[in-house]
Each structure stands twice: as C-alpha cells, then as structure tokens.
Amino acid sequence: MSTAPLPFTARPAPPPRSPGRRLLDRALARPSLASLVATVAVVVFFALQAPQLLSTGGVATVLDVAALLGIGGVAVAMLLIAGQFDLSVGVVATGSSLVTALLVSQAGWGLWPALGVSLAAALLTGLVNGLLVVSTGLPSFLVTLATFLVLQGTSIAVTEAVAGSGQISGLSSAAGWESVRAVFGVTVQLGEGRFRVSLLWWLGVTLLASWVLWRTRFGNAVLGSGGAPRPARELGVPVTRTTVLLFLGTAAAGWLIGTLGLVRLSGVQVDPVLGAEIEYVVVAVIGGCLLTGGYGSAVGASIGALLYAVAREGIVLAGWDPRWFQAFLGVLLLLALLANGVVRRRLLAVPRS
Amino acid sequence: MTGSQPPLPFEESFPGDRSTDAVSGDPTAPPAGTPVLELKGLSVRYGNVPALARVSARLRAGEVTCVLGENGAGKSTLVQVLSGVRRHDEGQMLLDGTAVRFRSPRQARARGIATVWQDLAVAPLLSVWRNFFLGCEPTRGVWPLRRLDREGARETTVRAMARVGVTDIDPDRPASALQAGERHSLAIARALHFGARVLVVDESSAPLTVSQHALVLQSVSAARDQGLAVVLVTHNTQYAHLVGDRFLLLAGGAVAGNLTRDDVDVDDLTRLVAGGDDLTTLVSVLRAAHPELR
C-alpha cells in the first residue's frame, strides 16, 4: 500500500536513542519504580538503626502489617487508575467483620453462612458506592466519604446497642471455626517469626490485580476509563460497568481485610479512629498511582504497603516515639507525589517537531 | 484505487498532486463515486438559532469532501451530527439509502462512521497500541484465562500506522509522545483498521507544523485510496485543495457552494471561503501600500 505522495514530505525519523537511554526511559515509565527505590532506602536506613528489623521476627511483623494494607491498597490502586477514589475500604472491613461477629454471637449462626452474608453486605456497599458515582457524576471522594460516615456511625451504634459494648469476642467456639481458621488464619512458625496466611492472600490479590490490569480487556478498560473517559466511552469502552465492578472489588477487599482481622482476634473490636481510612489511598499513591487516573500499578501499591509497614515497624524497633510515624508518613507521601509529578511531566512531554 | 477502476476525471488535470496508481487494500469497497452518506435538507437549531439550515450533500466512496467555512459557519455542528453527538432536527441523513439517526457516537461508529476529533483525545499515559485498540482489544485463550494478544496488537498497530504513512513508531511508547499529526494518523489508522466507511476528520485546533500537516493529509489520502468517503473539515484552503475532490462551502449554517476540483483553483477557493469581497479589498489595499507584492 503506497499512499499518494505529497509535494512535501514528513519529517525524517529522529535518530534512535542509545540502548542505555531507552532502558532508563522504560524504567522511569514504570509506576512502581519510585516506591521500589524508596523502599530499599527505608529498609537500609532502618536496618542500620534497628538491626532486629531484618531478623525473622522483624520480617514477619513487617509483612503482617503490609499484607492487610496491601490487599486494600491494591484494590484502591485499581480504582485510582480508573480515575475514582474510595475512602470506605476500612469501614467496610470493620463493618463486614461486625456483621459476621453479630450473626455468630447474637443469632447463633455458623461462621461460613455469616461470612457469606457479610460478603454480600460488603458488595452491596460497593454497589451503592459505584452506582451513586456513575449515576450522579459526583466526585467519588465525596460519595465514599458519605458512605464512610454513614457506615462508621451505624456500626458503632448498632454494636453498642446489640452487644452492649464495642467489642465482640469468643468466635472460636462457633460452628465452622476450624475450617475458617484454616483458610483465613493459619500461621507458620519460621525461626522466631510467625508468618500468617494473610501473606498468601496479599500475594494472590496483587498477582491477580496485576494480571487483570495489564493482560486483559478489562484492564485496558480500567486504564482507558481513567486516562481519557470521554474518548474511551465513544470508542465503546464500558466505562460505567468497569467503574461499578472496581467499587465491588474494593468492597470485596474490605471484606477480606475484615475477615482476616476477625479470625486473627477471634473477635472484633470497633475502633472509632478517624484517619485510618486514608491509609489505603496513601499506600496506592506512594506506589505510583496518579490521583488523576490512567496511571499506576498493583505491584506499586503492594510495594507502597511494604514501605509503609517497614517505616512503622522500623520506628518502633529503633525505639523512637511511635508518634513520629505519622510525620514520617506525611514526608513520604509528599515525596511520592513529587516523584510522580516528575514522572508524569516526563511522560507527557511532547517532543518538539 | 485498484487497477480495474478508471481514474477519476479530475485526477488527469492534476497529475502532479497525486498518483493515480495508488493501490487499494480492500477489494470489497464500493466503486469510487458511490454515495455512501447523503444529507438531505439537514437542519439543526440551538433554541431558535439555526446552526445548520437545509444542508444537502453527498459523501462518496473514494472521495475527499472538504467542508470549508469561517468560524461559526456550522462546520462543528455538521461534524457533531455526522458523528452522532447531536441529532438533526429536520431533514434526513441517508446511509446507503436508509435514513439513520444516531443516538450516540458509539452507534455511529458501529455503523461505520469514524470521527477524528479536533482535540485528538488519547489516553496520554497509555501506550500507543493500547490506545489504538481501546474498546476493541484482540484476545486469545478462553475465559477465565482470556487475555490480550499483546504481540498481535503491537504488530497490527505498527502495520496500521505504516498504512497511513507513519513508519518507525514504537507501539510501547506512551501516546503523549505522539505529535498532533501523528495523533491524527493514529485515529485515521484505527478507523481504517476497524473497517469504517465514512471518515470525518475535524482538523486539529492545535497549530500544526508543515510536516505534521503532511502526515494528516497523507493519512487522509490513504483513507481515500482505501475507498472511504472522507470528510475533511478545515479552514485551510491551501491544504484542502491539495487533497480535496469536492468542496462544500458553509456560511451561516447554509451551503454557500458545492464545488468540485475542476471548478476552482486554490485562489478562487480561498476567496470564496473568506467571503470574496473582504479578501479582494484586503488584497488591493495591501498591494496599494506595498507595490512590491504581486
């Protein structure tokens, strides 16, 4: 196929870049690069301050913290890539574990049916979030902030009213406890560290999300919905369905986090801490997701969770006042935002003709 | 054009402008000159203000119809109606002789009308091949292991871009690395690949360099040679005359002229688009002030 020659010709191709330069470009184009570098730096720093961080016990604690954060962070990262936001993961975690615990302790249900019902309740929350966002076109930050407040208030009030206190325990005598514990709570002792099965869930969620994002049509729809919503819609990308499904995904992740916590404590404690809700978003942003959508990765969010956990445990093990952690996290977030901005500008720079 | 098709009459009088022996890729395309899309007395009103008033035109396969006019002449409204963003209030739009009324751009696209928008929107951080296939990704394997055919998609993207004259492209680069002309080419290549029959190109609002313009015109003529009915909306008569077969002049929402390449040369065309008298006055004033101008 030859096209009609025109009286003037197109610009000659630019000279090819050197292989080293191309490799650098490729590396910089990866959303997770900055968080990986930062994690290595933080691990080295705290390993010098507190060598016990690298003992099996220290590693087990870090990974344990990272696992739950990572599951939520990965789900939120997928949503951020599609240009949306979810504040309600944490409260869905608490809420769904409360539903399970109440059904078991108050109504005498078996654990498995109770878990099924709480999963359905969590998915319903996700569905409401998703449908509200796509039907009203309101910013998902505000919509999920509203559902977060509603659920937070409701769960505290209902638990106090039904159970008489903010704490429900003693689930280990319920029917199905052994099998539930095998799936969500089994641990392995290696040296002085106790590794929990939540690690495998974290790994599984990260791998699944990563595969879905980069290797499936759904993943391309996620990237397209966040990167260019109007053209994506015109090209036939099911933006609405994708968004709702992603909200279902974060709700399911919230349920998983809640269930893992529930089985670990064999009970649930309602903890009215405001601010813990934001940490999944922080983790995703540290992992390289842009708040504007269209860019980010699941692996990055997992690395972000690891970074978060290393910093938190490192500060404790180094014997510092744990309250420094928040300040440290703020600095980290700021650095991540700046690094993401640099990467984005670099990628968006249109070559001059 | 395939060898069996006679060159169009006007091409003989402009042998320098284009080759008549360009090869068509699609043997099933209708012979050049068949009207694909026909507009009959199309009217669009915004409230009481007419944006298009009884516009009639025929868009033929294998021809480039240039829509020319000043700002506010109704060019954008025409693009919106053709691409399904807006519905017309009166008149008919006939696709292969059947009246159609699109409810959405997606519907228009499904019927084979592809539009290259003025803003050339791409997902900037997404790679070129992911942008190319956005919404129609090729897959392999069976569910739940159905996955993107990434190698195939990359190859197809490179091939499709080469078809419209953009060679040497790295399909893994983010689309933001493409220049405006190349984004035009990407959209046109996509339309060609997915079997569009009508291609509406709304010229970029961003200023294009000459070489970027060359890319656009090159891909427009590639689409023409594949037998598409091309609508090129522009205000640059110089470029329009290089590739256009027919010129639809709009003024105040109505058709002010429907000319073929035989009817006008580029100066006449410019004069007509600029409203004739205004430009003549301008030229005479300039010449009076600067006698060295011819």
Contacts between the chains, C-beta under 8 A, distances in Angstrom:
chain1	res1	chain2	res2	distance
A	1	B	22	7.9
A	1	B	23	5.9
A	1	B	25	5.4
A	1	B	163	5.4
A	1	B	222	7.3
A	1	B	225	7.8
A	2	B	19	7.6
A	2	B	22	5.8
A	2	B	23	6.5
A	3	B	22	6.6
A	3	B	163	8.0
A	3	B	164	7.0
A	3	B	165	5.0
A	3	B	218	5.3
A	3	B	219	7.6
A	3	B	221	5.6
A	3	B	222	4.2
A	3	B	225	6.7
A	4	B	17	8.0
A	4	B	18	3.9
A	4	B	19	5.5
A	4	B	22	5.5
A	4	B	218	7.5
A	4	B	221	4.2
A	4	B	222	7.7
A	4	B	225	6.7
A	4	B	243	8.0
A	5	B	18	7.3
A	5	B	19	6.2
A	6	B	18	7.9
A	6	B	214	5.6
A	6	B	217	5.8
A	6	B	218	6.0
A	6	B	221	7.6
A	6	B	242	6.7
A	7	B	16	7.6
A	7	B	17	7.4
A	7	B	242	7.3
A	8	B	210	6.2
A	8	B	211	7.4
A	8	B	214	5.3
A	9	B	211	7.7
A	9	B	214	6.5
A	10	B	165	6.9
A	10	B	166	8.0
A	10	B	181	7.9
A	10	B	211	5.3
A	10	B	214	5.0
A	10	B	215	5.3
A	10	B	218	6.8
A	11	B	211	4.0
A	11	B	212	7.9
A	13	B	167	7.4
A	13	B	168	4.3
A	29	B	174	6.9
A	211	B	147	7.8
A	215	B	147	4.4
A	215	B	148	5.5
A	215	B	150	7.6
A	216	B	139	7.8
A	216	B	146	7.0
A	216	B	147	5.7
A	216	B	148	6.4
A	217	B	137	4.6
A	217	B	139	6.1
A	217	B	146	7.7
A	217	B	148	6.6
A	219	B	148	7.7
A	220	B	130	5.7
A	220	B	133	7.3
A	220	B	134	6.5
A	220	B	137	5.3
A	220	B	148	6.8
A	221	B	135	7.8
A	223	B	123	6.6
A	223	B	126	5.4
A	223	B	130	6.5
A	224	B	123	5.4
A	224	B	126	6.7
A	224	B	130	7.5
A	224	B	134	4.7
A	224	B	135	7.2
A	226	B	123	7.8
A	227	B	123	2.8
A	227	B	124	6.5
A	227	B	125	5.9
A	227	B	126	5.1
A	228	B	121	5.2
A	228	B	122	6.2
A	228	B	123	4.0
A	228	B	124	7.5
A	228	B	126	7.9
A	230	B	121	6.6
A	231	B	117	7.5
A	231	B	121	4.3
A	231	B	122	7.0
A	231	B	123	7.4
A	231	B	134	7.6
A	232	B	123	7.0
A	232	B	134	6.1
A	232	B	135	6.8
A	233	B	106	7.5
A	234	B	104	8.0
A	234	B	105	4.2
A	234	B	106	6.2
A	234	B	109	7.2
A	235	B	106	7.8
A	235	B	109	7.4
A	235	B	134	5.1
A	235	B	135	3.7
A	235	B	136	7.5
A	236	B	106	5.3
A	236	B	109	7.0
A	236	B	110	7.9
A	236	B	135	3.9
A	236	B	136	6.8
A	237	B	134	6.1
A	237	B	135	4.5
A	290	B	125	7.8
A	294	B	123	5.6
A	294	B	124	7.3
A	294	B	125	5.1
A	294	B	126	6.7
A	295	B	125	4.4
A	344	B	125	7.3
A	347	B	124	7.5
A	347	B	125	5.7
A	347	B	174	5.1
A	347	B	176	5.9
A	347	B	177	7.9
A	348	B	124	5.7
A	348	B	125	7.4
A	348	B	174	7.9
A	348	B	176	4.6
A	349	B	176	7.5
A	350	B	176	6.4
A	350	B	177	7.1
A	350	B	178	7.8
A	350	B	179	6.4
A	351	B	177	6.3
A	351	B	179	6.8
A	353	B	179	5.4
A	353	B	181	7.9
A	353	B	209	4.8
A	353	B	211	6.2
A	353	B	212	5.9
